[in-house]
Amino acid sequence: MVDDIECRIVRAIDIVEVIHEKTAVSPLGDEWIARCPFHHDMTYSLGVSPYRQEFRCLACGAAGNVIDFVRSFNRIHREDAVQMLAHRAGLNIEPR
């Protein structure tokens, strides 16, 4: 089931680490902040929650989990982002 695989990926991958590979992140209490890579961001409008494994930009509205971030950043299909992250997490899934 795809939803089960996506849940396993979200639990296995640290969203802060993935986002930090694309843009600098800074701690802010229990959360992290960054400049959003989805628009020209002059402030730190991207909030990242390692506990919820989610990101949200207060300026452009981009939001989601690590799969959504990789899909949007790389401009790829969701299935490709799932495959990429499953490989990174060491999860063996069948390609669709």
PDB file of N, CA, C and O in Angstrom:
ATOM      1  N   MET A   1       0.842  -1.183   0.000  1.00  0.00           N
ATOM      2  CA  MET A   1       0.000   0.000   0.000  1.00  0.00           C
ATOM      3  C   MET A   1       0.887   1.246   0.000  1.00  0.00           C
ATOM      4  O   MET A   1       1.816   1.344   0.802  1.00  0.00           O
ATOM      5  N   VAL A   2       0.612   2.178  -0.876  1.00  0.00           N
ATOM      6  CA  VAL A   2       1.425   3.373  -1.029  1.00  0.00           C
ATOM      7  C   VAL A   2       1.438   4.205   0.249  1.00  0.00           C
ATOM      8  O   VAL A   2       2.497   4.690   0.650  1.00  0.00           O
ATOM      9  N   ASP A   3       0.300   4.380   0.892  1.00  0.00           N
ATOM     10  CA  ASP A   3       0.244   5.197   2.093  1.00  0.00           C
ATOM     11  C   ASP A   3       1.145   4.644   3.189  1.00  0.00           C
ATOM     12  O   ASP A   3       1.788   5.414   3.902  1.00  0.00           O
ATOM     13  N   ASP A   4       1.201   3.326   3.335  1.00  0.00           N
ATOM     14  CA  ASP A   4       2.067   2.706   4.324  1.00  0.00           C
ATOM     15  C   ASP A   4       3.531   2.986   3.999  1.00  0.00           C
ATOM     16  O   ASP A   4       4.318   3.278   4.900  1.00  0.00           O
ATOM     17  N   ILE A   5       3.895   2.903   2.752  1.00  0.00           N
ATOM     18  CA  ILE A   5       5.275   3.165   2.334  1.00  0.00           C
ATOM     19  C   ILE A   5       5.616   4.629   2.591  1.00  0.00           C
ATOM     20  O   ILE A   5       6.694   4.935   3.099  1.00  0.00           O
ATOM     21  N   GLU A   6       4.713   5.525   2.246  1.00  0.00           N
ATOM     22  CA  GLU A   6       4.964   6.941   2.480  1.00  0.00           C
ATOM     23  C   GLU A   6       5.107   7.233   3.968  1.00  0.00           C
ATOM     24  O   GLU A   6       5.966   8.026   4.354  1.00  0.00           O
ATOM     25  N   CYS A   7       4.299   6.623   4.799  1.00  0.00           N
ATOM     26  CA  CYS A   7       4.417   6.801   6.251  1.00  0.00           C
ATOM     27  C   CYS A   7       5.763   6.296   6.752  1.00  0.00           C
ATOM     28  O   CYS A   7       6.396   6.935   7.593  1.00  0.00           O
ATOM     29  N   ARG A   8       6.198   5.161   6.242  1.00  0.00           N
ATOM     30  CA  ARG A   8       7.506   4.621   6.640  1.00  0.00           C
ATOM     31  C   ARG A   8       8.633   5.552   6.214  1.00  0.00           C
ATOM     32  O   ARG A   8       9.593   5.734   6.962  1.00  0.00           O
ATOM     33  N   ILE A   9       8.535   6.138   5.040  1.00  0.00           N
ATOM     34  CA  ILE A   9       9.550   7.075   4.561  1.00  0.00           C
ATOM     35  C   ILE A   9       9.587   8.310   5.451  1.00  0.00           C
ATOM     36  O   ILE A   9      10.660   8.741   5.871  1.00  0.00           O
ATOM     37  N   VAL A  10       8.428   8.877   5.738  1.00  0.00           N
ATOM     38  CA  VAL A  10       8.361  10.085   6.563  1.00  0.00           C
ATOM     39  C   VAL A  10       8.954   9.822   7.944  1.00  0.00           C
ATOM     40  O   VAL A  10       9.633  10.686   8.498  1.00  0.00           O
ATOM     41  N   ARG A  11       8.707   8.640   8.504  1.00  0.00           N
ATOM     42  CA  ARG A  11       9.270   8.300   9.809  1.00  0.00           C
ATOM     43  C   ARG A  11      10.772   8.053   9.745  1.00  0.00           C
ATOM     44  O   ARG A  11      11.481   8.312  10.717  1.00  0.00           O
ATOM     45  N   ALA A  12      11.266   7.555   8.611  1.00  0.00           N
ATOM     46  CA  ALA A  12      12.674   7.159   8.500  1.00  0.00           C
ATOM     47  C   ALA A  12      13.609   8.307   8.114  1.00  0.00           C
ATOM     48  O   ALA A  12      14.805   8.249   8.400  1.00  0.00           O
ATOM     49  N   ILE A  13      13.084   9.333   7.478  1.00  0.00           N
ATOM     50  CA  ILE A  13      13.915  10.417   6.953  1.00  0.00           C
ATOM     51  C   ILE A  13      13.757  11.659   7.826  1.00  0.00           C
ATOM     52  O   ILE A  13      12.641  12.031   8.191  1.00  0.00           O
ATOM     53  N   ASP A  14      14.868  12.292   8.156  1.00  0.00           N
ATOM     54  CA  ASP A  14      14.845  13.538   8.918  1.00  0.00           C
ATOM     55  C   ASP A  14      14.615  14.700   7.959  1.00  0.00           C
ATOM     56  O   ASP A  14      15.485  15.015   7.146  1.00  0.00           O
ATOM     57  N   ILE A  15      13.453  15.338   8.048  1.00  0.00           N
ATOM     58  CA  ILE A  15      13.108  16.418   7.129  1.00  0.00           C
ATOM     59  C   ILE A  15      14.070  17.599   7.255  1.00  0.00           C
ATOM     60  O   ILE A  15      14.364  18.263   6.261  1.00  0.00           O
ATOM     61  N   VAL A  16      14.559  17.864   8.457  1.00  0.00           N
ATOM     62  CA  VAL A  16      15.499  18.974   8.647  1.00  0.00           C
ATOM     63  C   VAL A  16      16.780  18.710   7.852  1.00  0.00           C
ATOM     64  O   VAL A  16      17.315  19.618   7.216  1.00  0.00           O
ATOM     65  N   GLU A  17      17.259  17.497   7.886  1.00  0.00           N
ATOM     66  CA  GLU A  17      18.467  17.130   7.151  1.00  0.00           C
ATOM     67  C   GLU A  17      18.274  17.296   5.644  1.00  0.00           C
ATOM     68  O   GLU A  17      19.153  17.818   4.958  1.00  0.00           O
ATOM     69  N   VAL A  18      17.141  16.859   5.136  1.00  0.00           N
ATOM     70  CA  VAL A  18      16.861  16.968   3.703  1.00  0.00           C
ATOM     71  C   VAL A  18      16.765  18.432   3.281  1.00  0.00           C
ATOM     72  O   VAL A  18      17.327  18.817   2.257  1.00  0.00           O
ATOM     73  N   ILE A  19      16.066  19.242   4.051  1.00  0.00           N
ATOM     74  CA  ILE A  19      15.925  20.652   3.708  1.00  0.00           C
ATOM     75  C   ILE A  19      17.264  21.369   3.839  1.00  0.00           C
ATOM     76  O   ILE A  19      17.577  22.255   3.043  1.00  0.00           O
ATOM     77  N   HIS A  20      18.050  20.990   4.836  1.00  0.00           N
ATOM     78  CA  HIS A  20      19.368  21.609   5.034  1.00  0.00           C
ATOM     79  C   HIS A  20      20.307  21.334   3.849  1.00  0.00           C
ATOM     80  O   HIS A  20      21.231  22.112   3.609  1.00  0.00           O
ATOM     81  N   GLU A  21      20.088  20.260   3.120  1.00  0.00           N
ATOM     82  CA  GLU A  21      20.890  19.983   1.927  1.00  0.00           C
ATOM     83  C   GLU A  21      20.586  20.970   0.805  1.00  0.00           C
ATOM     84  O   GLU A  21      21.388  21.111  -0.119  1.00  0.00           O
ATOM     85  N   LYS A  22      19.454  21.653   0.865  1.00  0.00           N
ATOM     86  CA  LYS A  22      19.026  22.580  -0.191  1.00  0.00           C
ATOM     87  C   LYS A  22      19.110  24.047   0.222  1.00  0.00           C
ATOM     88  O   LYS A  22      19.285  24.920  -0.627  1.00  0.00           O
ATOM     89  N   THR A  23      18.987  24.320   1.507  1.00  0.00           N
ATOM     90  CA  THR A  23      19.046  25.685   2.017  1.00  0.00           C
ATOM     91  C   THR A  23      19.462  25.636   3.485  1.00  0.00           C
ATOM     92  O   THR A  23      19.161  24.675   4.193  1.00  0.00           O
ATOM     93  N   ALA A  24      20.146  26.668   3.928  1.00  0.00           N
ATOM     94  CA  ALA A  24      20.611  26.703   5.315  1.00  0.00           C
ATOM     95  C   ALA A  24      19.418  26.784   6.268  1.00  0.00           C
ATOM     96  O   ALA A  24      18.464  27.524   6.029  1.00  0.00           O
ATOM     97  N   VAL A  25      19.489  26.020   7.335  1.00  0.00           N
ATOM     98  CA  VAL A  25      18.450  26.043   8.364  1.00  0.00           C
ATOM     99  C   VAL A  25      19.071  26.487   9.685  1.00  0.00           C
ATOM    100  O   VAL A  25      20.244  26.230   9.955  1.00  0.00           O
ATOM    101  N   SER A  26      18.264  27.154  10.498  1.00  0.00           N
ATOM    102  CA  SER A  26      18.707  27.632  11.805  1.00  0.00           C
ATOM    103  C   SER A  26      17.702  27.210  12.851  1.00  0.00           C
ATOM    104  O   SER A  26      16.498  27.241  12.599  1.00  0.00           O
ATOM    105  N   PRO A  27      18.180  26.812  14.035  1.00  0.00           N
ATOM    106  CA  PRO A  27      17.241  26.427  15.082  1.00  0.00           C
ATOM    107  C   PRO A  27      16.511  27.643  15.640  1.00  0.00           C
ATOM    108  O   PRO A  27      17.068  28.737  15.742  1.00  0.00           O
ATOM    109  N   LEU A  28      15.271  27.423  15.992  1.00  0.00           N
ATOM    110  CA  LEU A  28      14.446  28.442  16.638  1.00  0.00           C
ATOM    111  C   LEU A  28      13.559  27.708  17.635  1.00  0.00           C
ATOM    112  O   LEU A  28      12.464  27.264  17.289  1.00  0.00           O
ATOM    113  N   GLY A  29      14.025  27.583  18.852  1.00  0.00           N
ATOM    114  CA  GLY A  29      13.316  26.788  19.851  1.00  0.00           C
ATOM    115  C   GLY A  29      13.330  25.324  19.450  1.00  0.00           C
ATOM    116  O   GLY A  29      14.388  24.765  19.159  1.00  0.00           O
ATOM    117  N   ASP A  30      12.163  24.704  19.434  1.00  0.00           N
ATOM    118  CA  ASP A  30      12.045  23.299  19.035  1.00  0.00           C
ATOM    119  C   ASP A  30      11.895  23.129  17.532  1.00  0.00           C
ATOM    120  O   ASP A  30      11.845  22.006  17.029  1.00  0.00           O
ATOM    121  N   GLU A  31      11.823  24.237  16.821  1.00  0.00           N
ATOM    122  CA  GLU A  31      11.612  24.219  15.370  1.00  0.00           C
ATOM    123  C   GLU A  31      12.882  24.697  14.668  1.00  0.00           C
ATOM    124  O   GLU A  31      13.875  25.036  15.312  1.00  0.00           O
ATOM    125  N   TRP A  32      12.830  24.716  13.346  1.00  0.00           N
ATOM    126  CA  TRP A  32      13.915  25.246  12.522  1.00  0.00           C
ATOM    127  C   TRP A  32      13.314  26.236  11.541  1.00  0.00           C
ATOM    128  O   TRP A  32      12.144  26.125  11.174  1.00  0.00           O
ATOM    129  N   ILE A  33      14.115  27.204  11.116  1.00  0.00           N
ATOM    130  CA  ILE A  33      13.666  28.164  10.117  1.00  0.00           C
ATOM    131  C   ILE A  33      14.687  28.222   8.992  1.00  0.00           C
ATOM    132  O   ILE A  33      15.864  27.912   9.175  1.00  0.00           O
ATOM    133  N   ALA A  34      14.202  28.630   7.818  1.00  0.00           N
ATOM    134  CA  ALA A  34      15.075  28.728   6.649  1.00  0.00           C
ATOM    135  C   ALA A  34      14.474  29.710   5.666  1.00  0.00           C
ATOM    136  O   ALA A  34      13.315  30.110   5.785  1.00  0.00           O
ATOM    137  N   ARG A  35      15.279  30.087   4.701  1.00  0.00           N
ATOM    138  CA  ARG A  35      14.748  30.835   3.570  1.00  0.00           C
ATOM    139  C   ARG A  35      14.094  29.839   2.643  1.00  0.00           C
ATOM    140  O   ARG A  35      14.687  28.817   2.300  1.00  0.00           O
ATOM    141  N   CYS A  36      12.889  30.129   2.242  1.00  0.00           N
ATOM    142  CA  CYS A  36      12.122  29.202   1.414  1.00  0.00           C
ATOM    143  C   CYS A  36      12.744  29.099   0.021  1.00  0.00           C
ATOM    144  O   CYS A  36      12.967  30.121  -0.627  1.00  0.00           O
ATOM    145  N   PRO A  37      13.025  27.888  -0.444  1.00  0.00           N
ATOM    146  CA  PRO A  37      13.616  27.717  -1.774  1.00  0.00           C
ATOM    147  C   PRO A  37      12.591  27.779  -2.903  1.00  0.00           C
ATOM    148  O   PRO A  37      12.959  27.659  -4.072  1.00  0.00           O
ATOM    149  N   PHE A  38      11.318  27.962  -2.576  1.00  0.00           N
ATOM    150  CA  PHE A  38      10.274  27.953  -3.594  1.00  0.00           C
ATOM    151  C   PHE A  38       9.887  29.347  -4.093  1.00  0.00           C
ATOM    152  O   PHE A  38       9.064  29.483  -4.999  1.00  0.00           O
ATOM    153  N   HIS A  39      10.486  30.380  -3.497  1.00  0.00           N
ATOM    154  CA  HIS A  39      10.271  31.748  -3.968  1.00  0.00           C
ATOM    155  C   HIS A  39      11.472  32.580  -3.538  1.00  0.00           C
ATOM    156  O   HIS A  39      12.313  32.106  -2.773  1.00  0.00           O
ATOM    157  N   HIS A  40      11.557  33.804  -4.018  1.00  0.00           N
ATOM    158  CA  HIS A  40      12.658  34.690  -3.647  1.00  0.00           C
ATOM    159  C   HIS A  40      12.409  35.177  -2.224  1.00  0.00           C
ATOM    160  O   HIS A  40      11.632  36.105  -2.003  1.00  0.00           O
ATOM    161  N   ASP A  41      13.064  34.553  -1.277  1.00  0.00           N
ATOM    162  CA  ASP A  41      12.811  34.781   0.146  1.00  0.00           C
ATOM    163  C   ASP A  41      13.932  35.605   0.756  1.00  0.00           C
ATOM    164  O   ASP A  41      15.066  35.135   0.845  1.00  0.00           O
ATOM    165  N   MET A  42      13.637  36.807   1.171  1.00  0.00           N
ATOM    166  CA  MET A  42      14.620  37.671   1.817  1.00  0.00           C
ATOM    167  C   MET A  42      14.588  37.516   3.338  1.00  0.00           C
ATOM    168  O   MET A  42      15.475  38.014   4.030  1.00  0.00           O
ATOM    169  N   THR A  43      13.585  36.836   3.852  1.00  0.00           N
ATOM    170  CA  THR A  43      13.474  36.589   5.286  1.00  0.00           C
ATOM    171  C   THR A  43      13.465  35.076   5.499  1.00  0.00           C
ATOM    172  O   THR A  43      13.539  34.307   4.540  1.00  0.00           O
ATOM    173  N   TYR A  44      13.378  34.668   6.718  1.00  0.00           N
ATOM    174  CA  TYR A  44      13.312  33.243   7.035  1.00  0.00           C
ATOM    175  C   TYR A  44      11.852  32.866   7.250  1.00  0.00           C
ATOM    176  O   TYR A  44      11.375  32.787   8.382  1.00  0.00           O
ATOM    177  N   SER A  45      11.158  32.636   6.152  1.00  0.00           N
ATOM    178  CA  SER A  45       9.719  32.391   6.235  1.00  0.00           C
ATOM    179  C   SER A  45       9.355  30.908   6.239  1.00  0.00           C
ATOM    180  O   SER A  45       8.186  30.563   6.416  1.00  0.00           O
ATOM    181  N   LEU A  46      10.341  30.023   6.046  1.00  0.00           N
ATOM    182  CA  LEU A  46      10.066  28.588   6.022  1.00  0.00           C
ATOM    183  C   LEU A  46      10.279  28.015   7.415  1.00  0.00           C
ATOM    184  O   LEU A  46      11.384  28.064   7.954  1.00  0.00           O
ATOM    185  N   GLY A  47       9.216  27.474   7.989  1.00  0.00           N
ATOM    186  CA  GLY A  47       9.308  26.801   9.276  1.00  0.00           C
ATOM    187  C   GLY A  47       9.366  25.299   9.069  1.00  0.00           C
ATOM    188  O   GLY A  47       8.635  24.755   8.241  1.00  0.00           O
ATOM    189  N   VAL A  48      10.232  24.625   9.818  1.00  0.00           N
ATOM    190  CA  VAL A  48      10.397  23.181   9.703  1.00  0.00           C
ATOM    191  C   VAL A  48      10.237  22.564  11.085  1.00  0.00           C
ATOM    192  O   VAL A  48      10.905  22.967  12.038  1.00  0.00           O
ATOM    193  N   SER A  49       9.355  21.594  11.184  1.00  0.00           N
ATOM    194  CA  SER A  49       9.110  20.910  12.454  1.00  0.00           C
ATOM    195  C   SER A  49       9.640  19.488  12.384  1.00  0.00           C
ATOM    196  O   SER A  49       9.084  18.653  11.671  1.00  0.00           O
ATOM    197  N   PRO A  50      10.722  19.200  13.127  1.00  0.00           N
ATOM    198  CA  PRO A  50      11.227  17.827  13.129  1.00  0.00           C
ATOM    199  C   PRO A  50      10.285  16.865  13.855  1.00  0.00           C
ATOM    200  O   PRO A  50      10.326  15.660  13.607  1.00  0.00           O
ATOM    201  N   TYR A  51       9.449  17.375  14.738  1.00  0.00           N
ATOM    202  CA  TYR A  51       8.537  16.521  15.495  1.00  0.00           C
ATOM    203  C   TYR A  51       7.330  16.104  14.665  1.00  0.00           C
ATOM    204  O   TYR A  51       6.875  14.963  14.744  1.00  0.00           O
ATOM    205  N   ARG A  52       6.822  17.026  13.879  1.00  0.00           N
ATOM    206  CA  ARG A  52       5.706  16.706  12.987  1.00  0.00           C
ATOM    207  C   ARG A  52       6.199  16.234  11.624  1.00  0.00           C
ATOM    208  O   ARG A  52       5.417  15.732  10.816  1.00  0.00           O
ATOM    209  N   GLN A  53       7.504  16.395  11.367  1.00  0.00           N
ATOM    210  CA  GLN A  53       8.112  16.051  10.075  1.00  0.00           C
ATOM    211  C   GLN A  53       7.402  16.786   8.939  1.00  0.00           C
ATOM    212  O   GLN A  53       7.036  16.195   7.923  1.00  0.00           O
ATOM    213  N   GLU A  54       7.215  18.110   9.144  1.00  0.00           N
ATOM    214  CA  GLU A  54       6.518  18.941   8.171  1.00  0.00           C
ATOM    215  C   GLU A  54       7.253  20.265   7.986  1.00  0.00           C
ATOM    216  O   GLU A  54       8.024  20.700   8.841  1.00  0.00           O
ATOM    217  N   PHE A  55       6.989  20.889   6.839  1.00  0.00           N
ATOM    218  CA  PHE A  55       7.484  22.239   6.581  1.00  0.00           C
ATOM    219  C   PHE A  55       6.307  23.100   6.153  1.00  0.00           C
ATOM    220  O   PHE A  55       5.298  22.598   5.658  1.00  0.00           O
ATOM    221  N   ARG A  56       6.456  24.426   6.358  1.00  0.00           N
ATOM    222  CA  ARG A  56       5.413  25.354   5.921  1.00  0.00           C
ATOM    223  C   ARG A  56       6.061  26.716   5.714  1.00  0.00           C
ATOM    224  O   ARG A  56       6.796  27.207   6.571  1.00  0.00           O
ATOM    225  N   CYS A  57       5.778  27.319   4.560  1.00  0.00           N
ATOM    226  CA  CYS A  57       6.247  28.667   4.274  1.00  0.00           C
ATOM    227  C   CYS A  57       5.120  29.647   4.559  1.00  0.00           C
ATOM    228  O   CYS A  57       4.018  29.516   4.027  1.00  0.00           O
ATOM    229  N   LEU A  58       5.406  30.624   5.401  1.00  0.00           N
ATOM    230  CA  LEU A  58       4.399  31.613   5.750  1.00  0.00           C
ATOM    231  C   LEU A  58       4.177  32.632   4.637  1.00  0.00           C
ATOM    232  O   LEU A  58       3.178  33.350   4.647  1.00  0.00           O
ATOM    233  N   ALA A  59       5.098  32.701   3.680  1.00  0.00           N
ATOM    234  CA  ALA A  59       4.972  33.678   2.590  1.00  0.00           C
ATOM    235  C   ALA A  59       4.250  33.100   1.376  1.00  0.00           C
ATOM    236  O   ALA A  59       3.276  33.682   0.898  1.00  0.00           O
ATOM    237  N   CYS A  60       4.727  31.953   0.875  1.00  0.00           N
ATOM    238  CA  CYS A  60       4.152  31.425  -0.374  1.00  0.00           C
ATOM    239  C   CYS A  60       3.159  30.290  -0.162  1.00  0.00           C
ATOM    240  O   CYS A  60       2.461  29.892  -1.096  1.00  0.00           O
ATOM    241  N   GLY A  61       3.090  29.766   1.058  1.00  0.00           N
ATOM    242  CA  GLY A  61       2.120  28.726   1.357  1.00  0.00           C
ATOM    243  C   GLY A  61       2.582  27.306   1.074  1.00  0.00           C
ATOM    244  O   GLY A  61       1.829  26.362   1.312  1.00  0.00           O
ATOM    245  N   ALA A  62       3.802  27.129   0.571  1.00  0.00           N
ATOM    246  CA  ALA A  62       4.314  25.775   0.348  1.00  0.00           C
ATOM    247  C   ALA A  62       4.325  25.028   1.680  1.00  0.00           C
ATOM    248  O   ALA A  62       4.726  25.577   2.706  1.00  0.00           O
ATOM    249  N   ALA A  63       3.881  23.769   1.653  1.00  0.00           N
ATOM    250  CA  ALA A  63       3.793  23.013   2.899  1.00  0.00           C
ATOM    251  C   ALA A  63       3.723  21.532   2.595  1.00  0.00           C
ATOM    252  O   ALA A  63       3.386  21.125   1.483  1.00  0.00           O
ATOM    253  N   GLY A  64       4.045  20.732   3.597  1.00  0.00           N
ATOM    254  CA  GLY A  64       3.905  19.287   3.466  1.00  0.00           C
ATOM    255  C   GLY A  64       4.965  18.548   4.240  1.00  0.00           C
ATOM    256  O   GLY A  64       5.578  19.077   5.167  1.00  0.00           O
ATOM    257  N   ASN A  65       5.164  17.301   3.832  1.00  0.00           N
ATOM    258  CA  ASN A  65       6.161  16.457   4.492  1.00  0.00           C
ATOM    259  C   ASN A  65       7.404  16.365   3.605  1.00  0.00           C
ATOM    260  O   ASN A  65       7.516  17.084   2.612  1.00  0.00           O
ATOM    261  N   VAL A  66       8.316  15.498   3.956  1.00  0.00           N
ATOM    262  CA  VAL A  66       9.577  15.393   3.222  1.00  0.00           C
ATOM    263  C   VAL A  66       9.356  14.961   1.771  1.00  0.00           C
ATOM    264  O   VAL A  66      10.110  15.371   0.889  1.00  0.00           O
ATOM    265  N   ILE A  67       8.351  14.152   1.513  1.00  0.00           N
ATOM    266  CA  ILE A  67       8.050  13.732   0.141  1.00  0.00           C
ATOM    267  C   ILE A  67       7.594  14.934  -0.679  1.00  0.00           C
ATOM    268  O   ILE A  67       8.015  15.113  -1.821  1.00  0.00           O
ATOM    269  N   ASP A  68       6.742  15.743  -0.094  1.00  0.00           N
ATOM    270  CA  ASP A  68       6.267  16.948  -0.781  1.00  0.00           C
ATOM    271  C   ASP A  68       7.419  17.911  -1.069  1.00  0.00           C
ATOM    272  O   ASP A  68       7.473  18.521  -2.137  1.00  0.00           O
ATOM    273  N   PHE A  69       8.342  18.045  -0.109  1.00  0.00           N
ATOM    274  CA  PHE A  69       9.475  18.946  -0.302  1.00  0.00           C
ATOM    275  C   PHE A  69      10.351  18.471  -1.461  1.00  0.00           C
ATOM    276  O   PHE A  69      10.686  19.255  -2.349  1.00  0.00           O
ATOM    277  N   VAL A  70      10.717  17.202  -1.454  1.00  0.00           N
ATOM    278  CA  VAL A  70      11.577  16.664  -2.522  1.00  0.00           C
ATOM    279  C   VAL A  70      10.872  16.743  -3.870  1.00  0.00           C
ATOM    280  O   VAL A  70      11.498  17.091  -4.871  1.00  0.00           O
ATOM    281  N   ARG A  71       9.594  16.430  -3.912  1.00  0.00           N
ATOM    282  CA  ARG A  71       8.828  16.509  -5.164  1.00  0.00           C
ATOM    283  C   ARG A  71       8.822  17.931  -5.705  1.00  0.00           C
ATOM    284  O   ARG A  71       9.086  18.147  -6.888  1.00  0.00           O
ATOM    285  N   SER A  72       8.525  18.891  -4.855  1.00  0.00           N
ATOM    286  CA  SER A  72       8.446  20.283  -5.299  1.00  0.00           C
ATOM    287  C   SER A  72       9.818  20.851  -5.645  1.00  0.00           C
ATOM    288  O   SER A  72       9.969  21.523  -6.665  1.00  0.00           O
ATOM    289  N   PHE A  73      10.806  20.591  -4.815  1.00  0.00           N
ATOM    290  CA  PHE A  73      12.132  21.160  -5.044  1.00  0.00           C
ATOM    291  C   PHE A  73      12.746  20.644  -6.342  1.00  0.00           C
ATOM    292  O   PHE A  73      13.338  21.406  -7.106  1.00  0.00           O
ATOM    293  N   ASN A  74      12.598  19.339  -6.583  1.00  0.00           N
ATOM    294  CA  ASN A  74      13.188  18.722  -7.771  1.00  0.00           C
ATOM    295  C   ASN A  74      12.266  18.745  -8.983  1.00  0.00           C
ATOM    296  O   ASN A  74      12.661  18.355 -10.082  1.00  0.00           O
ATOM    297  N   ARG A  75      11.018  19.212  -8.771  1.00  0.00           N
ATOM    298  CA  ARG A  75      10.011  19.262  -9.839  1.00  0.00           C
ATOM    299  C   ARG A  75       9.846  17.899 -10.499  1.00  0.00           C
ATOM    300  O   ARG A  75       9.960  17.750 -11.716  1.00  0.00           O
ATOM    301  N   ILE A  76       9.575  16.914  -9.652  1.00  0.00           N
ATOM    302  CA  ILE A  76       9.393  15.541 -10.114  1.00  0.00           C
ATOM    303  C   ILE A  76       8.032  15.031  -9.646  1.00  0.00           C
ATOM    304  O   ILE A  76       7.384  15.649  -8.801  1.00  0.00           O
ATOM    305  N   HIS A  77       7.611  13.908 -10.200  1.00  0.00           N
ATOM    306  CA  HIS A  77       6.354  13.284  -9.795  1.00  0.00           C
ATOM    307  C   HIS A  77       6.495  12.714  -8.391  1.00  0.00           C
ATOM    308  O   HIS A  77       7.591  12.369  -7.949  1.00  0.00           O
ATOM    309  N   ARG A  78       5.369  12.621  -7.701  1.00  0.00           N
ATOM    310  CA  ARG A  78       5.367  12.101  -6.333  1.00  0.00           C
ATOM    311  C   ARG A  78       5.976  10.699  -6.266  1.00  0.00           C
ATOM    312  O   ARG A  78       6.740  10.401  -5.348  1.00  0.00           O
ATOM    313  N   GLU A  79       5.644   9.842  -7.227  1.00  0.00           N
ATOM    314  CA  GLU A  79       6.174   8.473  -7.228  1.00  0.00           C
ATOM    315  C   GLU A  79       7.697   8.465  -7.313  1.00  0.00           C
ATOM    316  O   GLU A  79       8.350   7.626  -6.693  1.00  0.00           O
ATOM    317  N   ASP A  80       8.267   9.400  -8.080  1.00  0.00           N
ATOM    318  CA  ASP A  80       9.726   9.488  -8.188  1.00  0.00           C
ATOM    319  C   ASP A  80      10.341   9.961  -6.881  1.00  0.00           C
ATOM    320  O   ASP A  80      11.399   9.479  -6.479  1.00  0.00           O
ATOM    321  N   ALA A  81       9.685  10.898  -6.219  1.00  0.00           N
ATOM    322  CA  ALA A  81      10.174  11.361  -4.916  1.00  0.00           C
ATOM    323  C   ALA A  81      10.112  10.235  -3.893  1.00  0.00           C
ATOM    324  O   ALA A  81      11.021  10.087  -3.076  1.00  0.00           O
ATOM    325  N   VAL A  82       9.044   9.442  -3.933  1.00  0.00           N
ATOM    326  CA  VAL A  82       8.920   8.299  -3.020  1.00  0.00           C
ATOM    327  C   VAL A  82      10.046   7.306  -3.281  1.00  0.00           C
ATOM    328  O   VAL A  82      10.677   6.825  -2.339  1.00  0.00           O
ATOM    329  N   GLN A  83      10.301   6.995  -4.542  1.00  0.00           N
ATOM    330  CA  GLN A  83      11.391   6.067  -4.881  1.00  0.00           C
ATOM    331  C   GLN A  83      12.736   6.596  -4.392  1.00  0.00           C
ATOM    332  O   GLN A  83      13.518   5.855  -3.797  1.00  0.00           O
ATOM    333  N   MET A  84      13.005   7.876  -4.642  1.00  0.00           N
ATOM    334  CA  MET A  84      14.268   8.485  -4.249  1.00  0.00           C
ATOM    335  C   MET A  84      14.475   8.417  -2.735  1.00  0.00           C
ATOM    336  O   MET A  84      15.551   8.056  -2.259  1.00  0.00           O
ATOM    337  N   LEU A  85      13.436   8.768  -1.997  1.00  0.00           N
ATOM    338  CA  LEU A  85      13.542   8.776  -0.543  1.00  0.00           C
ATOM    339  C   LEU A  85      13.547   7.370   0.044  1.00  0.00           C
ATOM    340  O   LEU A  85      14.197   7.128   1.061  1.00  0.00           O
ATOM    341  N   ALA A  86      12.838   6.452  -0.578  1.00  0.00           N
ATOM    342  CA  ALA A  86      12.868   5.058  -0.110  1.00  0.00           C
ATOM    343  C   ALA A  86      14.284   4.506  -0.242  1.00  0.00           C
ATOM    344  O   ALA A  86      14.778   3.826   0.657  1.00  0.00           O
ATOM    345  N   HIS A  87      14.923   4.796  -1.351  1.00  0.00           N
ATOM    346  CA  HIS A  87      16.308   4.360  -1.549  1.00  0.00           C
ATOM    347  C   HIS A  87      17.210   4.969  -0.479  1.00  0.00           C
ATOM    348  O   HIS A  87      18.052   4.281   0.098  1.00  0.00           O
ATOM    349  N   ARG A  88      17.031   6.246  -0.223  1.00  0.00           N
ATOM    350  CA  ARG A  88      17.831   6.945   0.785  1.00  0.00           C
ATOM    351  C   ARG A  88      17.633   6.323   2.174  1.00  0.00           C
ATOM    352  O   ARG A  88      18.579   6.208   2.954  1.00  0.00           O
ATOM    353  N   ALA A  89      16.411   5.931   2.464  1.00  0.00           N
ATOM    354  CA  ALA A  89      16.082   5.348   3.772  1.00  0.00           C
ATOM    355  C   ALA A  89      16.426   3.860   3.863  1.00  0.00           C
ATOM    356  O   ALA A  89      16.332   3.258   4.933  1.00  0.00           O
ATOM    357  N   GLY A  90      16.829   3.270   2.721  1.00  0.00           N
ATOM    358  CA  GLY A  90      17.133   1.840   2.724  1.00  0.00           C
ATOM    359  C   GLY A  90      15.908   0.968   2.699  1.00  0.00           C
ATOM    360  O   GLY A  90      15.962  -0.195   3.097  1.00  0.00           O
ATOM    361  N   LEU A  91      14.794   1.517   2.232  1.00  0.00           N
ATOM    362  CA  LEU A  91      13.554   0.760   2.136  1.00  0.00           C
ATOM    363  C   LEU A  91      13.433   0.204   0.730  1.00  0.00           C
ATOM    364  O   LEU A  91      13.641   0.926  -0.244  1.00  0.00           O
ATOM    365  N   ASN A  92      13.103  -1.055   0.618  1.00  0.00           N
ATOM    366  CA  ASN A  92      12.965  -1.699  -0.680  1.00  0.00           C
ATOM    367  C   ASN A  92      11.498  -1.681  -1.082  1.00  0.00           C
ATOM    368  O   ASN A  92      10.664  -2.347  -0.469  1.00  0.00           O
ATOM    369  N   ILE A  93      11.192  -0.908  -2.123  1.00  0.00           N
ATOM    370  CA  ILE A  93       9.818  -0.888  -2.624  1.00  0.00           C
ATOM    371  C   ILE A  93       9.842  -1.154  -4.118  1.00  0.00           C
ATOM    372  O   ILE A  93      10.829  -0.883  -4.802  1.00  0.00           O
ATOM    373  N   GLU A  94       8.749  -1.682  -4.599  1.00  0.00           N
ATOM    374  CA  GLU A  94       8.628  -1.988  -6.023  1.00  0.00           C
ATOM    375  C   GLU A  94       8.267  -0.739  -6.785  1.00  0.00           C
ATOM    376  O   GLU A  94       7.362  -0.011  -6.379  1.00  0.00           O
ATOM    377  N   PRO A  95       8.962  -0.469  -7.897  1.00  0.00           N
ATOM    378  CA  PRO A  95       8.558   0.676  -8.717  1.00  0.00           C
ATOM    379  C   PRO A  95       7.186   0.457  -9.321  1.00  0.00           C
ATOM    380  O   PRO A  95       6.803  -0.677  -9.609  1.00  0.00           O
ATOM    381  N   ARG A  96       6.441   1.542  -9.516  1.00  0.00           N
ATOM    382  CA  ARG A  96       5.094   1.446 -10.058  1.00  0.00           C
ATOM    383  C   ARG A  96       5.140   1.451 -11.564  1.00  0.00           C
ATOM    384  O   ARG A  96       4.096   1.377 -12.213  1.00  0.00           O
TER     385      ARG A  96
END
